[in-house]
């Protein structure tokens, strides 16, 4: 409830708001960030069972939703729907993708709008999102700590604090941090001062947290580290790409290489053209060598409504294993 009240205040939710989400309420994002926050404000909580963009748009229009929280893949599908431009929508705030807002409600530069960073262990966001465009020096930030929360950035190997603005592992503690983990002793979960190691790679500049990826997600290829998040951000900016999942795959003699599953609006998109466009923003070793293309209806979802990353990663790795086996047989022949 404490976390829900913080979300209510962060997003300035009021009794006359009509708040839409498709996040299930048994999951902490749907429960704390949406349902309990809306109840705390006395607002109306809206939800529907369909994930088809046209049906969601019809629902939003009919119910006069003032705020929408959606996973980026749904928000992109909404924005790409042929009926989007003619809908009479009341949406003033969008958590997910600002292109899914009515044109009159869009920020001038959506990339200067930040979202909050959170996790189940802190009952939702532990940083504060901004409802207004940020100054240029704060571009890409996830905001300052929520009231009652504290951050610390340390070297993952030594546990010692890093210098200001340097990247390290995020430690968090505060009044919405979990009491502990089931069947684990306290000293296995927290350090002596009550800090919890999140596994997130971050930096803190001028009090603003910047997220750089997960410690266990880094791809080691060609003697360098690649952040999947960096590659995903570039790929999702390409025309026709609705979502991107990037991971390490076996490149045979090359060792680990970058692979990507792309959810696209048109399955006929030219992969070569996509790679060329990505190479204009990424070093060559960061450009995915293995790509799987899916349409919006082929994306596996978890019960939370999130894209099932593990299922997509497994599909990508199966494809690469099959390709390596074919290459090996061809070489023997």
C-alpha positions in Angstrom: 0.0 0.0 0.0 2.9 2.3 0.7 4.3 1.6 -2.8 0.9 2.2 -4.3 0.5 5.6 -2.7 3.9 6.6 -4.1 2.8 5.5 -7.6 -0.4 7.5 -7.2 1.6 10.6 -6.2 4.3 10.1 -8.9 1.7 9.9 -11.7 -0.6 12.6 -10.2 -3.6 10.2 -10.3 -6.9 11.8 -9.3 -10.5 10.7 -8.6 -11.7 11.7 -12.1 -9.0 9.7 -13.9 -10.0 6.6 -15.9 -6.9 4.4 -15.9 -6.4 1.6 -18.4 -4.0 -1.3 -18.1 -3.8 -4.9 -19.3 -1.4 -5.9 -16.7 -2.9 -8.8 -14.6 -3.6 -7.8 -11.0 -1.9 -10.9 -9.5 1.4 -9.5 -10.7 3.1 -6.7 -8.8 3.0 -4.2 -11.7 -0.7 -4.6 -12.2 -1.5 -4.8 -8.5 0.7 -2.0 -7.1 1.3 0.4 -10.0 -2.2 0.2 -11.3 -5.0 -1.3 -9.3 -4.0 -0.2 -5.7 -2.7 3.1 -6.9 -6.0 3.8 -8.7 -8.0 2.7 -5.6 -5.9 5.0 -3.4 -6.8 7.9 -5.7 -10.4 6.9 -5.9 -10.0 6.7 -9.7 -11.6 4.3 -12.2 -9.6 1.3 -13.2 -10.2 0.0 -16.7 -9.1 -3.3 -18.3 -10.2 -5.6 -21.1 -9.4 -9.2 -22.1 -8.5 -8.5 -25.7 -5.0 -7.8 -26.9 -6.0 -7.0 -30.5 -5.0 -3.4 -31.2 -8.3 -2.5 -32.9 -10.4 -3.9 -30.0 -8.3 -2.2 -27.4 -8.6 1.1 -29.3 -12.4 0.6 -29.5 -12.5 0.0 -25.7 -10.3 3.1 -24.9 -12.5 5.3 -27.1 -15.8 4.0 -25.6 -14.6 4.1 -22.0 -12.9 7.6 -22.4 -9.7 6.4 -20.8 -7.5 9.3 -19.7 -4.3 7.2 -19.0 -2.9 4.0 -20.5 -0.3 1.7 -19.2 0.8 -0.8 -21.8 3.8 -3.0 -22.7 5.7 -1.4 -25.6 4.7 -4.2 -28.0 1.0 -3.4 -27.4 1.5 0.4 -27.5 3.3 0.0 -30.9 0.5 -2.2 -32.2 -2.0 0.5 -31.1 -0.1 3.3 -32.9 0.3 1.1 -36.0 -3.5 0.2 -36.2 -5.1 1.6 -39.4 -8.0 3.1 -37.3 -5.7 4.9 -34.8 -5.7 8.3 -36.6 -9.5 8.5 -36.7 -10.2 7.5 -33.1 -11.6 10.1 -30.6 -9.4 9.4 -27.7 -9.2 11.1 -24.3 -5.7 9.7 -23.4 -3.5 12.3 -21.8 -0.8 10.0 -20.4 0.8 6.9 -21.8 3.1 4.5 -20.0 4.8 2.4 -22.7 5.2 4.4 -25.9 4.2 8.1 -26.5 3.5 7.5 -30.2 0.3 5.8 -29.0 -0.9 9.1 -27.6 -3.3 11.2 -29.7 -1.1 13.8 -31.6 -2.3 16.7 -29.5 -1.1 15.0 -26.3 2.3 13.9 -27.5 5.5 15.5 -26.0 7.6 17.5 -28.5 10.5 15.1 -27.9 9.3 11.7 -26.4 12.9 10.6 -25.8 13.1 13.3 -23.1 10.3 11.6 -21.2 11.5 9.1 -18.7 9.9 6.1 -17.1 10.5 4.6 -13.6 12.7 1.6 -12.8 11.4 -1.0 -10.5 11.1 -4.7 -9.6 9.0 -7.1 -7.6 11.5 -6.9 -4.7 10.6 -3.2 -4.2 6.8 -3.7 -4.8 7.1 -1.7 -8.0 9.1 1.4 -9.0 12.0 2.5 -6.8 12.6 5.6 -8.9 10.3 8.5 -9.9 9.1 8.9 -13.5 8.7 12.4 -14.9 5.4 13.7 -16.3 7.1 16.5 -18.2 10.0 16.6 -20.7 13.4 16.5 -19.1 16.3 18.9 -19.8 18.8 17.5 -22.3 21.4 16.6 -19.7 18.9 14.1 -18.1 18.0 12.3 -21.4 17.7 8.6 -20.8 17.4 8.8 -17.0 15.0 6.8 -14.9 14.7 9.6 -12.4 15.8 10.0 -8.7 14.9 7.5 -5.9 11.4 7.3 -4.7 10.8 9.0 -1.3 11.9 6.5 1.3 14.2 4.6 -1.0 18.0 4.8 -1.4 20.5 3.7 -4.1 24.1 2.8 -4.1 26.3 1.8 -7.0 29.2 -0.7 -6.5 31.8 -2.6 -8.4 30.2 -6.0 -9.0 33.4 -7.9 -8.3 34.6 -6.1 -5.1 31.4 -4.6 -3.7 33.1 -1.2 -3.3 31.4 2.0 -4.3 32.3 3.3 -7.8 33.2 6.9 -8.6 30.4 9.3 -9.5 28.8 8.7 -12.9 30.6 5.3 -13.3 28.7 2.2 -14.2 28.3 -0.5 -11.6 25.8 -2.8 -9.9 22.8 -1.1 -8.2 22.1 -1.8 -4.5 18.8 -0.7 -3.1 17.1 -0.4 0.3 14.2 1.5 1.7 10.6 1.3 3.1 9.1 -0.8 0.2 12.0 -3.3 -0.1 10.9 -6.9 0.6 11.4 -8.4 4.0 13.3 -11.3 2.5 13.2 -14.3 0.1 11.5 -17.6 0.9 13.8 -20.3 2.2 16.8 -18.0 2.2 18.6 -16.6 5.3 18.8 -12.8 5.7 22.6 -12.7 5.2 22.1 -14.5 1.9 19.8 -11.8 0.6 21.0 -8.5 2.2 24.4 -7.2 3.3 25.1 -6.1 6.9 23.6 -2.6 6.2 20.4 -3.9 4.6 21.3 -3.3 1.0 19.9 -5.7 -1.7 22.0 -6.4 -4.8 19.7 -6.0 -7.8 21.9 -7.3 -10.6 21.1 -4.1 -12.6 24.0 -2.2 -14.2 23.4 1.5 -13.6 25.2 4.9 -13.2 24.0 7.9 -11.2 24.6 11.4 -12.6 23.3 14.5 -10.8 21.0 12.3 -8.7 19.4 10.7 -11.7 19.6 6.9 -12.3 20.6 5.7 -15.7 20.1 2.0 -16.6 22.6 0.1 -18.7 21.3 -3.4 -18.6 21.5 -6.5 -16.5 24.7 -7.8 -15.1 24.0 -11.4 -16.3 22.8 -10.3 -19.7 26.0 -8.9 -21.1 27.1 -10.5 -24.4 30.9 -11.2 -24.7 31.7 -11.2 -28.4 34.9 -10.4 -30.4 36.7 -9.6 -27.1 34.2 -6.9 -26.1 31.0 -6.6 -24.0 27.7 -5.8 -25.7 24.7 -4.6 -23.8 21.5 -6.2 -25.2 19.5 -3.1 -24.1 21.7 -0.8 -26.2 21.1 -3.0 -29.3 17.4 -3.4 -28.6 16.9 0.4 -28.3 18.5 0.9 -31.8 16.5 -1.9 -33.4 13.1 -0.7 -32.0 13.7 2.7 -33.6 13.9 1.2 -37.1 10.8 1.6 -39.2 8.5 -1.4 -39.0 10.1 -2.9 -35.9 7.6 -3.3 -33.1 9.8 -5.0 -30.5 13.3 -6.5 -30.3 14.8 -9.2 -28.0 18.6 -9.4 -28.1 20.8 -12.2 -26.6 23.9 -14.2 -27.1 23.9 -17.1 -29.5 26.6 -19.6 -30.6 28.4 -18.4 -33.6 30.4 -21.6 -34.1 34.1 -20.8 -34.8 33.4 -17.1 -34.1 32.3 -17.9 -30.5 29.4 -16.0 -29.1 27.6 -13.5 -31.4 24.7 -11.2 -31.1 21.3 -12.6 -32.1 17.9 -10.9 -32.2 14.2 -11.7 -32.4 12.4 -8.9 -34.2 8.6 -8.4 -34.0 7.7 -6.5 -37.2 4.6 -5.0 -38.7 5.5 -6.5 -42.1 7.1 -10.0 -42.2 8.4 -9.1 -45.6 10.9 -6.6 -44.2 14.4 -6.9 -45.8 16.8 -8.2 -43.1 19.8 -6.9 -45.0 18.3 -3.4 -45.0 17.6 -3.7 -41.2 21.2 -4.7 -40.6 22.5 -1.9 -42.7 20.3 0.6 -40.8 21.5 -0.8 -37.5 25.1 -0.5 -38.5 24.8 3.2 -38.9 24.3 3.5 -35.2 26.1 0.4 -33.8 29.7 -0.9 -34.1 29.8 -3.9 -36.5 30.3 -6.5 -33.7 27.1 -5.2 -32.0 24.9 -5.7 -35.1 22.9 -9.0 -34.8 24.3 -11.8 -37.0 21.4 -14.1 -36.4 17.8 -12.7 -36.8 14.4 -14.3 -36.4 11.4 -12.3 -37.8 8.0 -12.7 -36.2 4.6 -11.0 -36.8 2.7 -9.4 -33.9 0.4 -12.5 -33.6 3.3 -14.9 -33.2 4.7 -13.4 -30.0 4.5 -15.7 -27.0 3.3 -13.8 -23.9 3.6 -14.6 -20.2 0.6 -14.4 -17.8 1.8 -10.9 -16.9 1.3 -9.7 -20.5 5.0 -9.2 -21.0 6.7 -10.7 -24.0 8.1 -14.2 -23.0 11.8 -13.4 -23.6 13.0 -16.9 -22.6 10.7 -18.5 -25.2 12.0 -16.2 -27.9 15.6 -16.6 -26.9 15.2 -20.4 -27.0 13.6 -20.1 -30.4 16.5 -18.0 -31.6 19.1 -20.4 -30.2 17.4 -23.4 -31.8 17.5 -21.7 -35.1 21.2 -21.0 -34.8 22.0 -24.5 -33.7 20.2 -25.8 -36.7 22.1 -23.4 -39.0 25.4 -24.5 -37.5 24.6 -28.2 -38.0 23.7 -27.6 -41.7 27.0 -25.6 -42.1 29.0 -28.5 -40.5 27.3 -31.1 -42.8 28.0 -28.9 -45.8 31.7 -28.7 -44.8 32.0 -32.5 -44.5 30.3 -33.0 -47.8 
